[in-house]
């Protein structure tokens, strides 16, 4: 089973969601760990090919969890947020790209060892 690595404040943001949303996102991440697709997700090509978002909706709103699972042993959660508009905020896209760049640099450094 793949390990999950929450980047930046993504875990704290996830913990701030209501219990039902946390449980649903946790279940969807578990599916990804088991090599399955989440029940409701979509590609986030605006960030990079291979990045996806888990989509959860409940009475309080719409929630997203952006992740990448293309690495052999780790799923990286780049960000979690509650959606306020139809469009993913530019700040979330920018932050996710930055975190992904950091991950690639770390992966590159590990291979050099």
Helices and strands as residue ranges (DSSP letters): E 3-6, H 10-16, H 19-33, E 41-43, E 51-58, E 61-68, E 74-83, H 90-112
